[in-house]
Amino acid sequence: MSDATATIPDTSSATAAEPRWLDLEEQQTWRAFLSATQLLMDRLDRQLQHEAGIVHTYYEMLVRLSEAPDRSLRMSDLAASSLSSRSRVSHAVARLEERGWVRRESCPTDGRGLIAVLTEEGFAALESAAPGHVEAVRGNLFDQLDVEQVAHLREISERLLEHLTATGAVSPVPPLPAPAHPAAAERTAS
């Protein structure tokens, strides 16, 4: 799978008359994957709600804003980078505005566009929520896998992302920004 020349299978040729049923191994893999990802996301969401009073989707939007230049993104770019619809992001930003964590500004280059800006209060809330969230991610995912399994998980995830974003209808997940200071680089590496 790591071969750069590998192609993504075209599943569009399967017709309703010729379903490609999953064999037993594929069915077990699918159900394990589905259950594991649903339970993981539920666990992370519950942790954030319990400890920080925020749902995981909103947390990820705050993360995207914190990593953006000037801690701001056009609403359409925030929607694309968080893999959400524009209406869902608009609703989320409205909730985050109520808390004083985000504000909307008119786009200076386009009078029709809006920019979501992470406020100092929002950044402080993110900094407060991050340690518990990272511990939940580590405890529920990375501590359960060895180094080789982590590498396989990344390879599989990147392969799926490549396939799922290939049409251009969904933006690829943006790359991680360079750490702002050496301590952040050390935290990321450990």
HELIX and SHEET records of a PDB file:
HELIX    1   1 LEU A   24  ALA A   52  1                                  29    
HELIX    2   2 HIS A   56  GLU A   67  1                                  12    
HELIX    3   3 PRO A   69  ARG A   71  5                                   3    
HELIX    4   4 MET A   75  SER A   81  1                                   7    
HELIX    5   5 ARG A   86  GLU A   98  1                                  13    
HELIX    6   6 GLU A  120  ASN A  140  1                                  21    
HELIX    7   7 PHE A  142  GLN A  144  5                                   3    
HELIX    8   8 VAL A  147  LEU A  164  1                                  18    
HELIX    9   9 PRO A  182  ALA A  189  1                                   8    
SHEET    1   A 3 SER A  72  ARG A  74  0                                        
SHEET    2   A 3 ASP A 110  LEU A 118 -1                                        
SHEET    3   A 3 VAL A 102  CYS A 107 -1                                        
END                                                                             
